[in-house]
């Protein structure tokens, strides 16, 4: 499954989400929505708002601290 992690600079929850995904060996592409305005627009279309962190796959959207509940075997 392909995951995209939307983050912003200086966000402690984003840092924790990134660290957790790496520790669980869950592959993801990280996109900083402050540095990539078109990604922020895509995120707003999916969620009706722009927040971070958000983990998106083809069939799932996981927001904030819920990302920390993911385990490596759930891909």
Biopython code that builds the backbone (N, CA, C, O; Angstrom):
import numpy as np
from Bio.PDB.StructureBuilder import StructureBuilder

atoms = [
    (1, "UNK", "N", (0.846, -1.179, 0.000)),
    (1, "UNK", "CA", (0.000, 0.000, 0.000)),
    (1, "UNK", "C", (0.891, 1.241, 0.000)),
    (1, "UNK", "O", (1.901, 1.279, 0.703)),
    (2, "UNK", "N", (0.527, 2.237, -0.772)),
    (2, "UNK", "CA", (1.284, 3.471, -0.854)),
    (2, "UNK", "C", (0.683, 4.518, 0.073)),
    (2, "UNK", "O", (-0.495, 4.857, -0.040)),
    (3, "UNK", "N", (1.494, 5.022, 0.983)),
    (3, "UNK", "CA", (1.057, 6.049, 1.922)),
    (3, "UNK", "C", (1.738, 7.369, 1.612)),
    (3, "UNK", "O", (2.902, 7.404, 1.211)),
    (4, "UNK", "N", (0.999, 8.456, 1.801)),
    (4, "UNK", "CA", (1.554, 9.799, 1.741)),
    (4, "UNK", "C", (1.316, 10.429, 3.101)),
    (4, "UNK", "O", (0.187, 10.468, 3.589)),
    (5, "UNK", "N", (2.387, 10.922, 3.708)),
    (5, "UNK", "CA", (2.305, 11.613, 4.985)),
    (5, "UNK", "C", (2.428, 13.101, 4.718)),
    (5, "UNK", "O", (3.479, 13.573, 4.285)),
    (6, "UNK", "N", (1.361, 13.841, 4.974)),
    (6, "UNK", "CA", (1.366, 15.293, 4.829)),
    (6, "UNK", "C", (1.801, 15.903, 6.152)),
    (6, "UNK", "O", (1.220, 15.618, 7.198)),
    (7, "UNK", "N", (2.830, 16.746, 6.099)),
    (7, "UNK", "CA", (3.396, 17.348, 7.311)),
    (7, "UNK", "C", (3.614, 18.844, 7.095)),
    (7, "UNK", "O", (3.473, 19.362, 5.988)),
    (8, "UNK", "N", (3.965, 19.526, 8.204)),
    (8, "UNK", "CA", (4.424, 20.916, 8.145)),
    (8, "UNK", "C", (5.652, 21.044, 9.040)),
    (8, "UNK", "O", (5.853, 20.251, 9.959)),
    (9, "UNK", "N", (6.459, 22.042, 8.759)),
    (9, "UNK", "CA", (7.653, 22.289, 9.571)),
    (9, "UNK", "C", (7.266, 22.671, 10.994)),
    (9, "UNK", "O", (6.281, 23.377, 11.210)),
    (10, "UNK", "N", (8.049, 22.200, 11.964)),
    (10, "UNK", "CA", (7.858, 22.590, 13.358)),
    (10, "UNK", "C", (6.685, 21.935, 14.063)),
    (10, "UNK", "O", (6.318, 22.351, 15.162)),
    (11, "UNK", "N", (6.101, 20.940, 13.469)),
    (11, "UNK", "CA", (4.927, 20.263, 14.038)),
    (11, "UNK", "C", (5.388, 19.026, 14.813)),
    (11, "UNK", "O", (5.917, 18.082, 14.226)),
    (12, "UNK", "N", (5.184, 19.035, 16.128)),
    (12, "UNK", "CA", (5.635, 17.900, 16.941)),
    (12, "UNK", "C", (4.858, 16.626, 16.620)),
    (12, "UNK", "O", (5.433, 15.538, 16.632)),
    (13, "UNK", "N", (3.567, 16.744, 16.335)),
    (13, "UNK", "CA", (2.787, 15.554, 15.957)),
    (13, "UNK", "C", (3.275, 14.981, 14.636)),
    (13, "UNK", "O", (3.290, 13.764, 14.452)),
    (14, "UNK", "N", (3.673, 15.851, 13.717)),
    (14, "UNK", "CA", (4.211, 15.389, 12.430)),
    (14, "UNK", "C", (5.512, 14.629, 12.655)),
    (14, "UNK", "O", (5.741, 13.578, 12.058)),
    (15, "UNK", "N", (6.361, 15.174, 13.523)),
    (15, "UNK", "CA", (7.632, 14.513, 13.836)),
    (15, "UNK", "C", (7.381, 13.136, 14.454)),
    (15, "UNK", "O", (8.031, 12.159, 14.081)),
    (16, "UNK", "N", (6.442, 13.058, 15.395)),
    (16, "UNK", "CA", (6.132, 11.776, 16.044)),
    (16, "UNK", "C", (5.549, 10.786, 15.034)),
    (16, "UNK", "O", (5.876, 9.600, 15.078)),
    (17, "UNK", "N", (4.698, 11.251, 14.132)),
    (17, "UNK", "CA", (4.103, 10.370, 13.117)),
    (17, "UNK", "C", (5.191, 9.828, 12.192)),
    (17, "UNK", "O", (5.221, 8.631, 11.905)),
    (18, "UNK", "N", (6.082, 10.699, 11.725)),
    (18, "UNK", "CA", (7.184, 10.272, 10.850)),
    (18, "UNK", "C", (8.049, 9.234, 11.553)),
    (18, "UNK", "O", (8.373, 8.194, 10.979)),
    (19, "UNK", "N", (8.422, 9.520, 12.797)),
    (19, "UNK", "CA", (9.265, 8.605, 13.575)),
    (19, "UNK", "C", (8.580, 7.252, 13.758)),
    (19, "UNK", "O", (9.215, 6.207, 13.619)),
    (20, "UNK", "N", (7.288, 7.273, 14.070)),
    (20, "UNK", "CA", (6.536, 6.029, 14.285)),
    (20, "UNK", "C", (6.485, 5.186, 13.004)),
    (20, "UNK", "O", (6.712, 3.977, 13.049)),
    (21, "UNK", "N", (6.191, 5.813, 11.877)),
    (21, "UNK", "CA", (6.117, 5.074, 10.622)),
    (21, "UNK", "C", (7.464, 4.451, 10.274)),
    (21, "UNK", "O", (7.517, 3.320, 9.790)),
    (22, "UNK", "N", (8.537, 5.169, 10.513)),
    (22, "UNK", "CA", (9.872, 4.622, 10.257)),
    (22, "UNK", "C", (10.168, 3.440, 11.179)),
    (22, "UNK", "O", (10.700, 2.424, 10.733)),
    (23, "UNK", "N", (9.825, 3.570, 12.465)),
    (23, "UNK", "CA", (10.062, 2.488, 13.431)),
    (23, "UNK", "C", (9.249, 1.243, 13.093)),
    (23, "UNK", "O", (9.696, 0.122, 13.335)),
    (24, "UNK", "N", (8.061, 1.437, 12.537)),
    (24, "UNK", "CA", (7.184, 0.310, 12.188)),
    (24, "UNK", "C", (7.456, -0.219, 10.779)),
    (24, "UNK", "O", (6.781, -1.135, 10.308)),
    (25, "UNK", "N", (8.451, 0.367, 10.117)),
    (25, "UNK", "CA", (8.803, -0.038, 8.748)),
    (25, "UNK", "C", (7.625, 0.071, 7.785)),
    (25, "UNK", "O", (7.445, -0.774, 6.908)),
    (26, "UNK", "N", (6.840, 1.105, 7.957)),
    (26, "UNK", "CA", (5.718, 1.377, 7.063)),
    (26, "UNK", "C", (6.207, 2.383, 6.026)),
    (26, "UNK", "O", (6.500, 3.527, 6.373)),
    (27, "UNK", "N", (6.300, 1.980, 4.765)),
    (27, "UNK", "CA", (6.817, 2.889, 3.743)),
    (27, "UNK", "C", (5.842, 4.030, 3.454)),
    (27, "UNK", "O", (4.628, 3.837, 3.397)),
    (28, "UNK", "N", (6.410, 5.220, 3.275)),
    (28, "UNK", "CA", (5.579, 6.387, 3.000)),
    (28, "UNK", "C", (6.392, 7.435, 2.253)),
    (28, "UNK", "O", (7.622, 7.446, 2.297)),
    (29, "UNK", "N", (5.680, 8.302, 1.576)),
    (29, "UNK", "CA", (6.254, 9.473, 0.938)),
    (29, "UNK", "C", (5.816, 10.663, 1.768)),
    (29, "UNK", "O", (4.623, 10.845, 2.010)),
    (30, "UNK", "N", (6.764, 11.474, 2.205)),
    (30, "UNK", "CA", (6.422, 12.647, 3.016)),
    (30, "UNK", "C", (6.335, 13.876, 2.134)),
    (30, "UNK", "O", (7.214, 14.134, 1.311)),
    (31, "UNK", "N", (5.257, 14.632, 2.317)),
    (31, "UNK", "CA", (5.074, 15.879, 1.579)),
    (31, "UNK", "C", (4.789, 16.991, 2.585)),
    (31, "UNK", "O", (3.837, 16.921, 3.363)),
    (32, "UNK", "N", (5.634, 18.011, 2.551)),
    (32, "UNK", "CA", (5.465, 19.174, 3.412)),
    (32, "UNK", "C", (4.513, 20.134, 2.707)),
    (32, "UNK", "O", (4.833, 20.659, 1.640)),
    (33, "UNK", "N", (3.354, 20.362, 3.297)),
    (33, "UNK", "CA", (2.330, 21.171, 2.629)),
    (33, "UNK", "C", (2.673, 22.664, 2.625)),
    (33, "UNK", "O", (2.078, 23.425, 1.862)),
    (34, "UNK", "N", (3.622, 23.094, 3.463)),
    (34, "UNK", "CA", (4.057, 24.494, 3.414)),
    (34, "UNK", "C", (5.005, 24.731, 2.240)),
    (34, "UNK", "O", (5.049, 25.825, 1.677)),
    (35, "UNK", "N", (5.753, 23.707, 1.882)),
    (35, "UNK", "CA", (6.712, 23.825, 0.786)),
    (35, "UNK", "C", (6.118, 23.397, -0.553)),
    (35, "UNK", "O", (6.706, 23.633, -1.608)),
    (36, "UNK", "N", (4.943, 22.762, -0.499)),
    (36, "UNK", "CA", (4.302, 22.272, -1.716)),
    (36, "UNK", "C", (2.824, 22.688, -1.706)),
    (36, "UNK", "O", (1.957, 21.898, -1.332)),
    (37, "UNK", "N", (2.545, 23.923, -2.116)),
    (37, "UNK", "CA", (1.165, 24.426, -2.059)),
    (37, "UNK", "C", (0.156, 23.573, -2.831)),
    (37, "UNK", "O", (-1.005, 23.488, -2.430)),
    (38, "UNK", "N", (0.573, 22.946, -3.919)),
    (38, "UNK", "CA", (-0.377, 22.112, -4.662)),
    (38, "UNK", "C", (-0.796, 20.895, -3.836)),
    (38, "UNK", "O", (-1.916, 20.406, -3.978)),
    (39, "UNK", "N", (0.099, 20.407, -2.975)),
    (39, "UNK", "CA", (-0.255, 19.293, -2.088)),
    (39, "UNK", "C", (-1.303, 19.740, -1.071)),
    (39, "UNK", "O", (-2.201, 18.973, -0.722)),
    (40, "UNK", "N", (-1.188, 20.972, -0.601)),
    (40, "UNK", "CA", (-2.186, 21.500, 0.340)),
    (40, "UNK", "C", (-3.555, 21.571, -0.327)),
    (40, "UNK", "O", (-4.574, 21.306, 0.311)),
    (41, "UNK", "N", (-3.578, 21.925, -1.593)),
    (41, "UNK", "CA", (-4.839, 21.979, -2.337)),
    (41, "UNK", "C", (-5.424, 20.573, -2.486)),
    (41, "UNK", "O", (-6.630, 20.385, -2.320)),
    (42, "UNK", "N", (-4.585, 19.590, -2.798)),
    (42, "UNK", "CA", (-5.042, 18.202, -2.905)),
    (42, "UNK", "C", (-5.607, 17.713, -1.580)),
    (42, "UNK", "O", (-6.644, 17.051, -1.544)),
    (43, "UNK", "N", (-4.919, 18.041, -0.497)),
    (43, "UNK", "CA", (-5.373, 17.628, 0.833)),
    (43, "UNK", "C", (-6.717, 18.261, 1.163)),
    (43, "UNK", "O", (-7.594, 17.602, 1.723)),
    (44, "UNK", "N", (-6.883, 19.524, 0.823)),
    (44, "UNK", "CA", (-8.162, 20.196, 1.091)),
    (44, "UNK", "C", (-9.298, 19.543, 0.310)),
    (44, "UNK", "O", (-10.415, 19.440, 0.817)),
    (45, "UNK", "N", (-9.027, 19.101, -0.917)),
    (45, "UNK", "CA", (-10.059, 18.418, -1.701)),
    (45, "UNK", "C", (-10.469, 17.104, -1.054)),
    (45, "UNK", "O", (-11.643, 16.735, -1.084)),
    (46, "UNK", "N", (-9.505, 16.395, -0.469)),
    (46, "UNK", "CA", (-9.795, 15.099, 0.155)),
    (46, "UNK", "C", (-10.498, 15.244, 1.497)),
    (46, "UNK", "O", (-11.390, 14.460, 1.822)),
    (47, "UNK", "N", (-10.093, 16.258, 2.286)),
    (47, "UNK", "CA", (-10.557, 16.356, 3.666)),
    (47, "UNK", "C", (-11.441, 17.561, 3.963)),
    (47, "UNK", "O", (-12.020, 17.650, 5.046)),
    (48, "UNK", "N", (-11.549, 18.475, 3.028)),
    (48, "UNK", "CA", (-12.312, 19.722, 3.209)),
    (48, "UNK", "C", (-11.628, 20.691, 4.163)),
    (48, "UNK", "O", (-12.218, 21.701, 4.547)),
    (49, "UNK", "N", (-10.377, 20.392, 4.554)),
    (49, "UNK", "CA", (-9.576, 21.287, 5.382)),
    (49, "UNK", "C", (-8.107, 20.915, 5.217)),
    (49, "UNK", "O", (-7.781, 19.848, 4.696)),
    (50, "UNK", "N", (-7.237, 21.794, 5.659)),
    (50, "UNK", "CA", (-5.808, 21.529, 5.579)),
    (50, "UNK", "C", (-5.265, 21.441, 6.997)),
    (50, "UNK", "O", (-5.204, 22.438, 7.715)),
    (51, "UNK", "N", (-4.872, 20.231, 7.391)),
    (51, "UNK", "CA", (-4.306, 19.986, 8.708)),
    (51, "UNK", "C", (-3.120, 19.039, 8.550)),
    (51, "UNK", "O", (-2.916, 18.446, 7.491)),
    (52, "UNK", "N", (-2.353, 18.912, 9.610)),
    (52, "UNK", "CA", (-1.210, 17.995, 9.582)),
    (52, "UNK", "C", (-0.976, 17.474, 10.999)),
    (52, "UNK", "O", (-1.241, 18.191, 11.964)),
    (53, "UNK", "N", (-0.493, 16.261, 11.142)),
    (53, "UNK", "CA", (-0.172, 15.319, 10.088)),
    (53, "UNK", "C", (-1.421, 14.564, 9.602)),
    (53, "UNK", "O", (-2.391, 14.367, 10.335)),
    (54, "UNK", "N", (-1.346, 14.163, 8.358)),
    (54, "UNK", "CA", (-2.380, 13.333, 7.757)),
    (54, "UNK", "C", (-1.680, 12.261, 6.940)),
    (54, "UNK", "O", (-0.768, 12.551, 6.167)),
    (55, "UNK", "N", (-2.117, 11.016, 7.118)),
    (55, "UNK", "CA", (-1.584, 9.899, 6.353)),
    (55, "UNK", "C", (-2.682, 9.412, 5.416)),
    (55, "UNK", "O", (-3.773, 9.051, 5.857)),
    (56, "UNK", "N", (-2.384, 9.406, 4.128)),
    (56, "UNK", "CA", (-3.389, 9.077, 3.121)),
    (56, "UNK", "C", (-2.906, 7.884, 2.303)),
    (56, "UNK", "O", (-1.740, 7.810, 1.914)),
    (57, "UNK", "N", (-3.816, 6.959, 2.052)),
    (57, "UNK", "CA", (-3.567, 5.875, 1.104)),
    (57, "UNK", "C", (-4.726, 5.872, 0.120)),
    (57, "UNK", "O", (-5.568, 6.769, 0.146)),
    (58, "UNK", "N", (-4.772, 4.886, -0.729)),
    (58, "UNK", "CA", (-5.846, 4.816, -1.712)),
    (58, "UNK", "C", (-7.227, 4.759, -1.061)),
    (58, "UNK", "O", (-8.189, 5.325, -1.581)),
    (59, "UNK", "N", (-7.318, 4.075, 0.074)),
    (59, "UNK", "CA", (-8.630, 3.862, 0.685)),
    (59, "UNK", "C", (-8.737, 4.323, 2.138)),
    (59, "UNK", "O", (-9.753, 4.072, 2.787)),
    (60, "UNK", "N", (-7.713, 4.988, 2.655)),
    (60, "UNK", "CA", (-7.734, 5.404, 4.066)),
    (60, "UNK", "C", (-7.202, 6.817, 4.237)),
    (60, "UNK", "O", (-6.329, 7.263, 3.493)),
    (61, "UNK", "N", (-7.746, 7.514, 5.232)),
    (61, "UNK", "CA", (-7.218, 8.802, 5.663)),
    (61, "UNK", "C", (-7.112, 8.715, 7.184)),
    (61, "UNK", "O", (-8.108, 8.503, 7.876)),
    (62, "UNK", "N", (-5.900, 8.880, 7.690)),
    (62, "UNK", "CA", (-5.650, 8.787, 9.128)),
    (62, "UNK", "C", (-5.079, 10.122, 9.572)),
    (62, "UNK", "O", (-4.125, 10.623, 8.976)),
    (63, "UNK", "N", (-5.660, 10.699, 10.616)),
    (63, "UNK", "CA", (-5.327, 12.056, 11.033)),
    (63, "UNK", "C", (-4.695, 12.073, 12.419)),
    (63, "UNK", "O", (-5.109, 11.339, 13.316)),
    (64, "UNK", "N", (-3.691, 12.920, 12.573)),
    (64, "UNK", "CA", (-3.104, 13.223, 13.872)),
    (64, "UNK", "C", (-2.554, 12.024, 14.606)),
    (64, "UNK", "O", (-1.864, 11.187, 14.025)),
    (65, "UNK", "N", (-2.864, 11.945, 15.892)),
    (65, "UNK", "CA", (-2.325, 10.907, 16.770)),
    (65, "UNK", "C", (-2.778, 9.503, 16.398)),
    (65, "UNK", "O", (-2.163, 8.528, 16.830)),
    (66, "UNK", "N", (-3.836, 9.379, 15.611)),
    (66, "UNK", "CA", (-4.280, 8.050, 15.178)),
    (66, "UNK", "C", (-3.221, 7.347, 14.334)),
    (66, "UNK", "O", (-3.211, 6.120, 14.244)),
    (67, "UNK", "N", (-2.334, 8.118, 13.720)),
    (67, "UNK", "CA", (-1.248, 7.536, 12.936)),
    (67, "UNK", "C", (-0.361, 6.671, 13.841)),
    (67, "UNK", "O", (0.196, 5.666, 13.400)),
    (68, "UNK", "N", (-0.239, 7.070, 15.097)),
    (68, "UNK", "CA", (0.618, 6.347, 16.044)),
    (68, "UNK", "C", (0.058, 4.976, 16.408)),
    (68, "UNK", "O", (0.757, 4.173, 17.026)),
    (69, "UNK", "N", (-1.180, 4.696, 16.039)),
    (69, "UNK", "CA", (-1.795, 3.404, 16.327)),
    (69, "UNK", "C", (-1.494, 2.368, 15.248)),
    (69, "UNK", "O", (-1.765, 1.181, 15.429)),
    (70, "UNK", "N", (-0.939, 2.813, 14.135)),
    (70, "UNK", "CA", (-0.641, 1.884, 13.039)),
    (70, "UNK", "C", (0.506, 0.956, 13.428)),
    (70, "UNK", "O", (1.468, 1.364, 14.078)),
    (71, "UNK", "N", (0.380, -0.261, 13.023)),
    (71, "UNK", "CA", (1.432, -1.272, 13.246)),
    (71, "UNK", "C", (1.936, -1.747, 11.899)),
    (71, "UNK", "O", (1.202, -1.725, 10.911)),
    (72, "UNK", "N", (3.179, -2.174, 11.860)),
    (72, "UNK", "CA", (3.817, -2.583, 10.619)),
    (72, "UNK", "C", (3.084, -3.672, 9.867)),
    (72, "UNK", "O", (3.120, -3.703, 8.637)),
    (73, "UNK", "N", (2.409, -4.578, 10.591)),
    (73, "UNK", "CA", (1.738, -5.687, 9.917)),
    (73, "UNK", "C", (0.435, -5.264, 9.246)),
    (73, "UNK", "O", (-0.133, -6.040, 8.477)),
    (74, "UNK", "N", (-0.054, -4.049, 9.517)),
    (74, "UNK", "CA", (-1.303, -3.573, 8.923)),
    (74, "UNK", "C", (-0.959, -2.717, 7.723)),
    (74, "UNK", "O", (-0.878, -1.494, 7.834)),
    (75, "UNK", "N", (-0.759, -3.338, 6.590)),
    (75, "UNK", "CA", (-0.371, -2.560, 5.401)),
    (75, "UNK", "C", (-1.396, -2.694, 4.356)),
    (75, "UNK", "O", (-1.258, -2.116, 3.278)),
]
sb = StructureBuilder()
sb.init_structure("model")
sb.init_model(0)
sb.init_chain("A")
sb.init_seg("    ")
for serial, (resi, resn, name, xyz) in enumerate(atoms, 1):
    if name == "N":
        sb.init_residue(resn, " ", resi, " ")
    sb.init_atom(name, np.array(xyz, "f"), 0.0, 1.0, " ", f" {name:<3s}", serial, name[0])
structure = sb.get_structure()
